[in-house]
Amino acid sequence: MEDYDAIERAIEYLEENADLEGFDRSVLLRIGERQLCFRVENSEIKRTNESDPDIKIEMSDETFRALASGELSPMRAYALKKVRVKASLKDIMFLTKLLG
């Protein structure tokens, strides 16, 4: 459950520190066998159960731990294909700016 707590902390961090202005999308975050779906709306992040999210992000437990510890940067993880993202080009550009 420690990893799940880290996911919750990551979402809280994004809500407090990321510029989510104008970003109104649903996101499915799948880490290993666990998944969490949330919606960013009016710069707030709310949990949801959408069946077809706008953005899907998948990674292994090992990759998540490396990202959470700072051992691996998000851009490097994506470049090494350790993180898979299914999204529109516009959403990928936003994520690049957000995580860059």
Biopython code that builds the backbone (N, CA, C, O; Angstrom):
import numpy as np
from Bio.PDB.StructureBuilder import StructureBuilder

atoms = [
    (1, "MET", "N", (0.830, -1.196, 0.000)),
    (1, "MET", "CA", (0.000, 0.000, 0.000)),
    (1, "MET", "C", (0.872, 1.257, 0.000)),
    (1, "MET", "O", (0.383, 2.349, -0.290)),
    (2, "GLU", "N", (2.140, 1.112, 0.318)),
    (2, "GLU", "CA", (3.052, 2.253, 0.324)),
    (2, "GLU", "C", (3.090, 2.933, -1.044)),
    (2, "GLU", "O", (3.115, 4.160, -1.128)),
    (3, "ASP", "N", (3.094, 2.126, -2.126)),
    (3, "ASP", "CA", (3.103, 2.688, -3.476)),
    (3, "ASP", "C", (1.834, 3.482, -3.743)),
    (3, "ASP", "O", (1.884, 4.537, -4.375)),
    (4, "TYR", "N", (0.691, 2.982, -3.264)),
    (4, "TYR", "CA", (-0.571, 3.685, -3.474)),
    (4, "TYR", "C", (-0.522, 5.044, -2.793)),
    (4, "TYR", "O", (-0.991, 6.033, -3.356)),
    (5, "ASP", "N", (0.032, 5.106, -1.601)),
    (5, "ASP", "CA", (0.183, 6.377, -0.896)),
    (5, "ASP", "C", (1.062, 7.330, -1.706)),
    (5, "ASP", "O", (0.811, 8.535, -1.744)),
    (6, "ALA", "N", (2.080, 6.791, -2.342)),
    (6, "ALA", "CA", (2.961, 7.625, -3.165)),
    (6, "ALA", "C", (2.203, 8.181, -4.366)),
    (6, "ALA", "O", (2.444, 9.318, -4.772)),
    (7, "ILE", "N", (1.288, 7.394, -4.941)),
    (7, "ILE", "CA", (0.469, 7.887, -6.050)),
    (7, "ILE", "C", (-0.384, 9.045, -5.573)),
    (7, "ILE", "O", (-0.476, 10.071, -6.247)),
    (8, "GLU", "N", (-1.003, 8.888, -4.424)),
    (8, "GLU", "CA", (-1.846, 9.952, -3.862)),
    (8, "GLU", "C", (-1.019, 11.220, -3.617)),
    (8, "GLU", "O", (-1.478, 12.326, -3.902)),
    (9, "ARG", "N", (0.190, 11.058, -3.091)),
    (9, "ARG", "CA", (1.061, 12.218, -2.850)),
    (9, "ARG", "C", (1.460, 12.886, -4.155)),
    (9, "ARG", "O", (1.537, 14.112, -4.227)),
    (10, "ALA", "N", (1.717, 12.085, -5.195)),
    (10, "ALA", "CA", (2.081, 12.647, -6.500)),
    (10, "ALA", "C", (0.934, 13.475, -7.067)),
    (10, "ALA", "O", (1.158, 14.539, -7.644)),
    (11, "ILE", "N", (-0.281, 12.993, -6.905)),
    (11, "ILE", "CA", (-1.443, 13.736, -7.399)),
    (11, "ILE", "C", (-1.614, 15.025, -6.601)),
    (11, "ILE", "O", (-1.903, 16.074, -7.176)),
    (12, "GLU", "N", (-1.442, 14.957, -5.296)),
    (12, "GLU", "CA", (-1.527, 16.174, -4.470)),
    (12, "GLU", "C", (-0.456, 17.177, -4.889)),
    (12, "GLU", "O", (-0.721, 18.377, -4.954)),
    (13, "TYR", "N", (0.745, 16.692, -5.171)),
    (13, "TYR", "CA", (1.830, 17.576, -5.601)),
    (13, "TYR", "C", (1.458, 18.286, -6.908)),
    (13, "TYR", "O", (1.646, 19.495, -7.041)),
    (14, "LEU", "N", (0.930, 17.522, -7.871)),
    (14, "LEU", "CA", (0.524, 18.124, -9.137)),
    (14, "LEU", "C", (-0.540, 19.189, -8.920)),
    (14, "LEU", "O", (-0.481, 20.269, -9.508)),
    (15, "GLU", "N", (-1.498, 18.882, -8.085)),
    (15, "GLU", "CA", (-2.593, 19.814, -7.834)),
    (15, "GLU", "C", (-2.078, 21.113, -7.227)),
    (15, "GLU", "O", (-2.570, 22.192, -7.560)),
    (16, "GLU", "N", (-1.097, 21.017, -6.346)),
    (16, "GLU", "CA", (-0.581, 22.192, -5.650)),
    (16, "GLU", "C", (0.494, 22.947, -6.430)),
    (16, "GLU", "O", (0.646, 24.154, -6.247)),
    (17, "ASN", "N", (1.239, 22.262, -7.292)),
    (17, "ASN", "CA", (2.418, 22.874, -7.892)),
    (17, "ASN", "C", (2.421, 22.986, -9.416)),
    (17, "ASN", "O", (3.193, 23.770, -9.969)),
    (18, "ALA", "N", (1.583, 22.227, -10.096)),
    (18, "ALA", "CA", (1.613, 22.263, -11.560)),
    (18, "ALA", "C", (0.619, 23.290, -12.088)),
    (18, "ALA", "O", (-0.427, 23.533, -11.485)),
    (19, "ASP", "N", (0.960, 23.880, -13.209)),
    (19, "ASP", "CA", (0.065, 24.823, -13.856)),
    (19, "ASP", "C", (-0.918, 24.026, -14.707)),
    (19, "ASP", "O", (-0.639, 23.704, -15.862)),
    (20, "LEU", "N", (-2.067, 23.715, -14.123)),
    (20, "LEU", "CA", (-3.078, 22.914, -14.797)),
    (20, "LEU", "C", (-4.174, 23.771, -15.429)),
    (20, "LEU", "O", (-5.200, 23.254, -15.871)),
    (21, "GLU", "N", (-3.949, 25.068, -15.468)),
    (21, "GLU", "CA", (-4.918, 26.006, -16.036)),
    (21, "GLU", "C", (-5.274, 25.607, -17.464)),
    (21, "GLU", "O", (-4.391, 25.425, -18.302)),
    (22, "GLY", "N", (-6.556, 25.473, -17.735)),
    (22, "GLY", "CA", (-7.030, 25.145, -19.073)),
    (22, "GLY", "C", (-6.909, 23.685, -19.449)),
    (22, "GLY", "O", (-7.285, 23.300, -20.556)),
    (23, "PHE", "N", (-6.396, 22.875, -18.561)),
    (23, "PHE", "CA", (-6.237, 21.452, -18.832)),
    (23, "PHE", "C", (-7.439, 20.726, -18.242)),
    (23, "PHE", "O", (-7.570, 20.630, -17.022)),
    (24, "ASP", "N", (-8.306, 20.220, -19.092)),
    (24, "ASP", "CA", (-9.524, 19.550, -18.665)),
    (24, "ASP", "C", (-9.545, 18.177, -19.322)),
    (24, "ASP", "O", (-10.112, 18.005, -20.401)),
    (25, "ARG", "N", (-8.928, 17.208, -18.672)),
    (25, "ARG", "CA", (-8.767, 15.877, -19.253)),
    (25, "ARG", "C", (-8.931, 14.811, -18.183)),
    (25, "ARG", "O", (-8.734, 15.064, -16.994)),
    (26, "SER", "N", (-9.294, 13.615, -18.627)),
    (26, "SER", "CA", (-9.318, 12.468, -17.727)),
    (26, "SER", "C", (-8.037, 11.663, -17.965)),
    (26, "SER", "O", (-7.546, 11.568, -19.090)),
    (27, "VAL", "N", (-7.511, 11.088, -16.886)),
    (27, "VAL", "CA", (-6.234, 10.376, -16.946)),
    (27, "VAL", "C", (-6.363, 9.039, -16.230)),
    (27, "VAL", "O", (-6.885, 8.966, -15.117)),
    (28, "LEU", "N", (-5.887, 7.993, -16.874)),
    (28, "LEU", "CA", (-5.790, 6.682, -16.242)),
    (28, "LEU", "C", (-4.320, 6.440, -15.981)),
    (28, "LEU", "O", (-3.517, 6.431, -16.913)),
    (29, "LEU", "N", (-3.960, 6.244, -14.730)),
    (29, "LEU", "CA", (-2.585, 5.960, -14.336)),
    (29, "LEU", "C", (-2.528, 4.504, -13.895)),
    (29, "LEU", "O", (-3.122, 4.129, -12.884)),
    (30, "ARG", "N", (-1.801, 3.678, -14.666)),
    (30, "ARG", "CA", (-1.680, 2.256, -14.355)),
    (30, "ARG", "C", (-0.235, 1.972, -13.963)),
    (30, "ARG", "O", (0.694, 2.185, -14.742)),
    (31, "ILE", "N", (-0.071, 1.486, -12.742)),
    (31, "ILE", "CA", (1.258, 1.151, -12.224)),
    (31, "ILE", "C", (1.223, -0.320, -11.826)),
    (31, "ILE", "O", (0.571, -0.707, -10.857)),
    (32, "GLY", "N", (1.935, -1.117, -12.594)),
    (32, "GLY", "CA", (1.876, -2.560, -12.365)),
    (32, "GLY", "C", (0.440, -3.044, -12.533)),
    (32, "GLY", "O", (-0.170, -2.834, -13.581)),
    (33, "GLU", "N", (-0.089, -3.679, -11.519)),
    (33, "GLU", "CA", (-1.455, -4.202, -11.558)),
    (33, "GLU", "C", (-2.482, -3.210, -11.023)),
    (33, "GLU", "O", (-3.685, -3.448, -11.131)),
    (34, "ARG", "N", (-2.024, -2.105, -10.451)),
    (34, "ARG", "CA", (-2.951, -1.123, -9.860)),
    (34, "ARG", "C", (-3.230, -0.006, -10.849)),
    (34, "ARG", "O", (-2.407, 0.312, -11.708)),
    (35, "GLN", "N", (-4.396, 0.574, -10.709)),
    (35, "GLN", "CA", (-4.700, 1.714, -11.557)),
    (35, "GLN", "C", (-5.543, 2.726, -10.797)),
    (35, "GLN", "O", (-6.269, 2.402, -9.857)),
    (36, "LEU", "N", (-5.411, 3.951, -11.246)),
    (36, "LEU", "CA", (-6.127, 5.062, -10.643)),
    (36, "LEU", "C", (-6.583, 5.962, -11.784)),
    (36, "LEU", "O", (-5.786, 6.344, -12.640)),
    (37, "CYS", "N", (-7.863, 6.295, -11.791)),
    (37, "CYS", "CA", (-8.388, 7.186, -12.818)),
    (37, "CYS", "C", (-8.796, 8.489, -12.143)),
    (37, "CYS", "O", (-9.446, 8.481, -11.098)),
    (38, "PHE", "N", (-8.409, 9.605, -12.748)),
    (38, "PHE", "CA", (-8.766, 10.904, -12.202)),
    (38, "PHE", "C", (-9.022, 11.886, -13.331)),
    (38, "PHE", "O", (-8.630, 11.653, -14.474)),
    (39, "ARG", "N", (-9.668, 12.962, -13.006)),
    (39, "ARG", "CA", (-9.985, 14.023, -13.964)),
    (39, "ARG", "C", (-9.416, 15.333, -13.459)),
    (39, "ARG", "O", (-9.576, 15.687, -12.291)),
    (40, "VAL", "N", (-8.754, 16.043, -14.346)),
    (40, "VAL", "CA", (-8.256, 17.385, -14.041)),
    (40, "VAL", "C", (-9.297, 18.342, -14.620)),
    (40, "VAL", "O", (-9.573, 18.323, -15.820)),
    (41, "GLU", "N", (-9.868, 19.174, -13.757)),
    (41, "GLU", "CA", (-10.914, 20.101, -14.176)),
    (41, "GLU", "C", (-10.835, 21.354, -13.320)),
    (41, "GLU", "O", (-10.815, 21.268, -12.092)),
    (42, "ASN", "N", (-10.789, 22.515, -13.959)),
    (42, "ASN", "CA", (-10.676, 23.786, -13.230)),
    (42, "ASN", "C", (-9.478, 23.777, -12.280)),
    (42, "ASN", "O", (-9.565, 24.271, -11.156)),
    (43, "SER", "N", (-8.370, 23.218, -12.735)),
    (43, "SER", "CA", (-7.118, 23.122, -11.968)),
    (43, "SER", "C", (-7.242, 22.264, -10.718)),
    (43, "SER", "O", (-6.391, 22.347, -9.832)),
    (44, "GLU", "N", (-8.283, 21.441, -10.625)),
    (44, "GLU", "CA", (-8.454, 20.514, -9.505)),
    (44, "GLU", "C", (-8.392, 19.090, -10.034)),
    (44, "GLU", "O", (-8.762, 18.819, -11.177)),
    (45, "ILE", "N", (-7.924, 18.193, -9.192)),
    (45, "ILE", "CA", (-7.837, 16.788, -9.566)),
    (45, "ILE", "C", (-8.849, 16.022, -8.735)),
    (45, "ILE", "O", (-8.834, 16.071, -7.505)),
    (46, "LYS", "N", (-9.738, 15.304, -9.437)),
    (46, "LYS", "CA", (-10.787, 14.534, -8.765)),
    (46, "LYS", "C", (-10.753, 13.105, -9.265)),
    (46, "LYS", "O", (-10.597, 12.862, -10.462)),
    (47, "ARG", "N", (-10.898, 12.165, -8.356)),
    (47, "ARG", "CA", (-10.951, 10.754, -8.732)),
    (47, "ARG", "C", (-12.229, 10.485, -9.513)),
    (47, "ARG", "O", (-13.272, 11.083, -9.246)),
    (48, "THR", "N", (-12.138, 9.585, -10.474)),
    (48, "THR", "CA", (-13.278, 9.240, -11.308)),
    (48, "THR", "C", (-13.161, 7.792, -11.765)),
    (48, "THR", "O", (-12.141, 7.146, -11.527)),
    (49, "ASN", "N", (-14.166, 7.296, -12.399)),
    (49, "ASN", "CA", (-14.154, 5.934, -12.950)),
    (49, "ASN", "C", (-14.527, 5.972, -14.424)),
    (49, "ASN", "O", (-15.374, 5.192, -14.860)),
    (50, "GLU", "N", (-13.924, 6.849, -15.191)),
    (50, "GLU", "CA", (-14.264, 6.982, -16.603)),
    (50, "GLU", "C", (-13.848, 5.727, -17.361)),
    (50, "GLU", "O", (-12.789, 5.153, -17.109)),
    (51, "SER", "N", (-14.691, 5.318, -18.283)),
    (51, "SER", "CA", (-14.423, 4.090, -19.033)),
    (51, "SER", "C", (-13.445, 4.310, -20.187)),
    (51, "SER", "O", (-12.767, 3.375, -20.614)),
    (52, "ASP", "N", (-13.370, 5.534, -20.690)),
    (52, "ASP", "CA", (-12.475, 5.826, -21.807)),
    (52, "ASP", "C", (-11.731, 7.142, -21.542)),
    (52, "ASP", "O", (-12.096, 8.178, -22.097)),
    (53, "PRO", "N", (-10.693, 7.108, -20.701)),
    (53, "PRO", "CA", (-9.976, 8.343, -20.357)),
    (53, "PRO", "C", (-9.241, 8.934, -21.557)),
    (53, "PRO", "O", (-8.880, 8.222, -22.494)),
    (54, "ASP", "N", (-9.027, 10.243, -21.508)),
    (54, "ASP", "CA", (-8.334, 10.948, -22.583)),
    (54, "ASP", "C", (-6.858, 10.564, -22.668)),
    (54, "ASP", "O", (-6.287, 10.489, -23.756)),
    (55, "ILE", "N", (-6.251, 10.323, -21.510)),
    (55, "ILE", "CA", (-4.822, 10.019, -21.433)),
    (55, "ILE", "C", (-4.640, 8.736, -20.620)),
    (55, "ILE", "O", (-5.244, 8.565, -19.562)),
    (56, "LYS", "N", (-3.798, 7.841, -21.133)),
    (56, "LYS", "CA", (-3.468, 6.611, -20.405)),
    (56, "LYS", "C", (-1.956, 6.575, -20.208)),
    (56, "LYS", "O", (-1.188, 6.689, -21.163)),
    (57, "ILE", "N", (-1.546, 6.417, -18.961)),
    (57, "ILE", "CA", (-0.123, 6.351, -18.628)),
    (57, "ILE", "C", (0.120, 5.032, -17.921)),
    (57, "ILE", "O", (-0.534, 4.734, -16.921)),
    (58, "GLU", "N", (1.052, 4.238, -18.428)),
    (58, "GLU", "CA", (1.336, 2.925, -17.855)),
    (58, "GLU", "C", (2.826, 2.774, -17.580)),
    (58, "GLU", "O", (3.670, 3.229, -18.351)),
    (59, "MET", "N", (3.123, 2.123, -16.459)),
    (59, "MET", "CA", (4.516, 1.833, -16.109)),
    (59, "MET", "C", (4.560, 0.675, -15.120)),
    (59, "MET", "O", (3.540, 0.304, -14.540)),
    (60, "SER", "N", (5.725, 0.118, -14.936)),
    (60, "SER", "CA", (5.907, -0.966, -13.978)),
    (60, "SER", "C", (6.067, -0.393, -12.571)),
    (60, "SER", "O", (6.307, 0.801, -12.394)),
    (61, "ASP", "N", (5.930, -1.264, -11.580)),
    (61, "ASP", "CA", (6.167, -0.850, -10.198)),
    (61, "ASP", "C", (7.597, -0.325, -10.038)),
    (61, "ASP", "O", (7.832, 0.672, -9.355)),
    (62, "GLU", "N", (8.535, -1.005, -10.672)),
    (62, "GLU", "CA", (9.948, -0.628, -10.567)),
    (62, "GLU", "C", (10.184, 0.775, -11.136)),
    (62, "GLU", "O", (10.901, 1.579, -10.539)),
    (63, "THR", "N", (9.579, 1.063, -12.288)),
    (63, "THR", "CA", (9.725, 2.387, -12.897)),
    (63, "THR", "C", (9.108, 3.454, -12.008)),
    (63, "THR", "O", (9.681, 4.528, -11.830)),
    (64, "PHE", "N", (7.932, 3.156, -11.446)),
    (64, "PHE", "CA", (7.284, 4.124, -10.561)),
    (64, "PHE", "C", (8.166, 4.452, -9.361)),
    (64, "PHE", "O", (8.298, 5.615, -8.981)),
    (65, "ARG", "N", (8.764, 3.429, -8.769)),
    (65, "ARG", "CA", (9.639, 3.659, -7.611)),
    (65, "ARG", "C", (10.833, 4.526, -8.001)),
    (65, "ARG", "O", (11.233, 5.413, -7.248)),
    (66, "ALA", "N", (11.402, 4.267, -9.181)),
    (66, "ALA", "CA", (12.551, 5.051, -9.647)),
    (66, "ALA", "C", (12.146, 6.506, -9.901)),
    (66, "ALA", "O", (12.910, 7.422, -9.595)),
    (67, "LEU", "N", (10.956, 6.721, -10.456)),
    (67, "LEU", "CA", (10.466, 8.081, -10.672)),
    (67, "LEU", "C", (10.196, 8.776, -9.343)),
    (67, "LEU", "O", (10.570, 9.933, -9.154)),
    (68, "ALA", "N", (9.546, 8.067, -8.424)),
    (68, "ALA", "CA", (9.186, 8.654, -7.130)),
    (68, "ALA", "C", (10.413, 9.024, -6.308)),
    (68, "ALA", "O", (10.391, 10.004, -5.562)),
    (69, "SER", "N", (11.478, 8.249, -6.440)),
    (69, "SER", "CA", (12.690, 8.518, -5.667)),
    (69, "SER", "C", (13.584, 9.563, -6.333)),
    (69, "SER", "O", (14.537, 10.042, -5.718)),
    (70, "GLY", "N", (13.283, 9.922, -7.589)),
    (70, "GLY", "CA", (14.123, 10.866, -8.310)),
    (70, "GLY", "C", (15.283, 10.204, -9.014)),
    (70, "GLY", "O", (16.104, 10.878, -9.636)),
    (71, "GLU", "N", (15.358, 8.897, -8.924)),
    (71, "GLU", "CA", (16.427, 8.123, -9.546)),
    (71, "GLU", "C", (16.321, 8.166, -11.083)),
    (71, "GLU", "O", (17.317, 8.012, -11.790)),
    (72, "LEU", "N", (15.090, 8.380, -11.582)),
    (72, "LEU", "CA", (14.821, 8.396, -13.010)),
    (72, "LEU", "C", (13.928, 9.595, -13.316)),
    (72, "LEU", "O", (12.926, 9.815, -12.635)),
    (73, "SER", "N", (14.285, 10.367, -14.334)),
    (73, "SER", "CA", (13.455, 11.518, -14.704)),
    (73, "SER", "C", (12.298, 11.049, -15.584)),
    (73, "SER", "O", (12.430, 10.049, -16.291)),
    (74, "PRO", "N", (11.172, 11.751, -15.552)),
    (74, "PRO", "CA", (10.035, 11.368, -16.391)),
    (74, "PRO", "C", (10.378, 11.333, -17.883)),
    (74, "PRO", "O", (9.960, 10.417, -18.590)),
    (75, "MET", "N", (11.126, 12.310, -18.359)),
    (75, "MET", "CA", (11.472, 12.348, -19.781)),
    (75, "MET", "C", (12.387, 11.187, -20.178)),
    (75, "MET", "O", (12.239, 10.610, -21.255)),
    (76, "ARG", "N", (13.322, 10.858, -19.306)),
    (76, "ARG", "CA", (14.212, 9.718, -19.588)),
    (76, "ARG", "C", (13.423, 8.411, -19.585)),
    (76, "ARG", "O", (13.642, 7.548, -20.434)),
    (77, "ALA", "N", (12.503, 8.266, -18.627)),
    (77, "ALA", "CA", (11.670, 7.064, -18.557)),
    (77, "ALA", "C", (10.856, 6.909, -19.839)),
    (77, "ALA", "O", (10.725, 5.806, -20.368)),
    (78, "TYR", "N", (10.313, 8.020, -20.336)),
    (78, "TYR", "CA", (9.543, 7.990, -21.582)),
    (78, "TYR", "C", (10.447, 7.639, -22.764)),
    (78, "TYR", "O", (10.081, 6.819, -23.606)),
    (79, "ALA", "N", (11.619, 8.257, -22.824)),
    (79, "ALA", "CA", (12.557, 7.997, -23.926)),
    (79, "ALA", "C", (13.012, 6.538, -23.942)),
    (79, "ALA", "O", (13.223, 5.960, -25.008)),
    (80, "LEU", "N", (13.160, 5.947, -22.761)),
    (80, "LEU", "CA", (13.579, 4.547, -22.653)),
    (80, "LEU", "C", (12.406, 3.581, -22.785)),
    (80, "LEU", "O", (12.579, 2.367, -22.680)),
    (81, "LYS", "N", (11.212, 4.126, -23.015)),
    (81, "LYS", "CA", (9.976, 3.350, -23.159)),
    (81, "LYS", "C", (9.626, 2.566, -21.901)),
    (81, "LYS", "O", (9.019, 1.496, -21.959)),
    (82, "LYS", "N", (10.022, 3.125, -20.766)),
    (82, "LYS", "CA", (9.644, 2.533, -19.482)),
    (82, "LYS", "C", (8.284, 3.056, -19.038)),
    (82, "LYS", "O", (7.630, 2.477, -18.170)),
    (83, "VAL", "N", (7.872, 4.167, -19.653)),
    (83, "VAL", "CA", (6.548, 4.746, -19.424)),
    (83, "VAL", "C", (5.863, 4.805, -20.787)),
    (83, "VAL", "O", (6.405, 5.344, -21.751)),
    (84, "ARG", "N", (4.659, 4.237, -20.840)),
    (84, "ARG", "CA", (3.886, 4.261, -22.080)),
    (84, "ARG", "C", (2.748, 5.270, -21.912)),
    (84, "ARG", "O", (2.026, 5.256, -20.915)),
    (85, "VAL", "N", (2.611, 6.129, -22.895)),
    (85, "VAL", "CA", (1.569, 7.154, -22.861)),
    (85, "VAL", "C", (0.726, 7.032, -24.126)),
    (85, "VAL", "O", (1.243, 7.020, -25.243)),
    (86, "LYS", "N", (-0.585, 6.944, -23.920)),
    (86, "LYS", "CA", (-1.528, 6.954, -25.039)),
    (86, "LYS", "C", (-2.349, 8.224, -24.877)),
    (86, "LYS", "O", (-3.133, 8.363, -23.938)),
    (87, "ALA", "N", (-2.152, 9.147, -25.814)),
    (87, "ALA", "CA", (-2.823, 10.448, -25.730)),
    (87, "ALA", "C", (-2.722, 11.144, -27.080)),
    (87, "ALA", "O", (-1.973, 10.720, -27.961)),
    (88, "SER", "N", (-3.486, 12.214, -27.224)),
    (88, "SER", "CA", (-3.386, 13.021, -28.438)),
    (88, "SER", "C", (-2.043, 13.754, -28.420)),
    (88, "SER", "O", (-1.410, 13.886, -27.373)),
    (89, "LEU", "N", (-1.625, 14.220, -29.578)),
    (89, "LEU", "CA", (-0.370, 14.968, -29.671)),
    (89, "LEU", "C", (-0.414, 16.202, -28.774)),
    (89, "LEU", "O", (0.571, 16.527, -28.112)),
    (90, "LYS", "N", (-1.544, 16.882, -28.752)),
    (90, "LYS", "CA", (-1.699, 18.071, -27.904)),
    (90, "LYS", "C", (-1.492, 17.713, -26.423)),
    (90, "LYS", "O", (-0.821, 18.442, -25.692)),
    (91, "ASP", "N", (-2.066, 16.600, -25.995)),
    (91, "ASP", "CA", (-1.916, 16.186, -24.598)),
    (91, "ASP", "C", (-0.484, 15.764, -24.290)),
    (91, "ASP", "O", (0.025, 16.041, -23.204)),
    (92, "ILE", "N", (0.162, 15.099, -25.233)),
    (92, "ILE", "CA", (1.562, 14.706, -25.026)),
    (92, "ILE", "C", (2.443, 15.945, -24.912)),
    (92, "ILE", "O", (3.354, 15.974, -24.085)),
    (93, "MET", "N", (2.189, 16.969, -25.726)),
    (93, "MET", "CA", (2.962, 18.212, -25.625)),
    (93, "MET", "C", (2.740, 18.883, -24.266)),
    (93, "MET", "O", (3.680, 19.423, -23.683)),
    (94, "PHE", "N", (1.511, 18.852, -23.762)),
    (94, "PHE", "CA", (1.232, 19.415, -22.447)),
    (94, "PHE", "C", (1.980, 18.644, -21.374)),
    (94, "PHE", "O", (2.595, 19.247, -20.495)),
    (95, "LEU", "N", (1.938, 17.324, -21.432)),
    (95, "LEU", "CA", (2.640, 16.500, -20.445)),
    (95, "LEU", "C", (4.138, 16.748, -20.501)),
    (95, "LEU", "O", (4.800, 16.778, -19.463)),
    (96, "THR", "N", (4.681, 16.926, -21.698)),
    (96, "THR", "CA", (6.107, 17.213, -21.860)),
    (96, "THR", "C", (6.456, 18.523, -21.143)),
    (96, "THR", "O", (7.456, 18.610, -20.431)),
    (97, "LYS", "N", (5.620, 19.523, -21.344)),
    (97, "LYS", "CA", (5.843, 20.822, -20.665)),
    (97, "LYS", "C", (5.719, 20.676, -19.153)),
    (97, "LYS", "O", (6.507, 21.244, -18.398)),
    (98, "LEU", "N", (4.737, 19.921, -18.726)),
    (98, "LEU", "CA", (4.481, 19.732, -17.293)),
    (98, "LEU", "C", (5.624, 18.982, -16.619)),
    (98, "LEU", "O", (6.035, 19.337, -15.514)),
    (99, "LEU", "N", (6.135, 17.951, -17.278)),
    (99, "LEU", "CA", (7.149, 17.090, -16.664)),
    (99, "LEU", "C", (8.571, 17.488, -17.017)),
    (99, "LEU", "O", (9.524, 17.007, -16.404)),
    (100, "GLY", "N", (8.720, 18.366, -18.006)),
    (100, "GLY", "CA", (10.035, 18.754, -18.502)),
    (100, "GLY", "C", (10.869, 19.356, -17.456)),
    (100, "GLY", "O", (12.010, 19.737, -17.719)),
]
sb = StructureBuilder()
sb.init_structure("model")
sb.init_model(0)
sb.init_chain("A")
sb.init_seg("    ")
for serial, (resi, resn, name, xyz) in enumerate(atoms, 1):
    if name == "N":
        sb.init_residue(resn, " ", resi, " ")
    sb.init_atom(name, np.array(xyz, "f"), 0.0, 1.0, " ", f" {name:<3s}", serial, name[0])
structure = sb.get_structure()
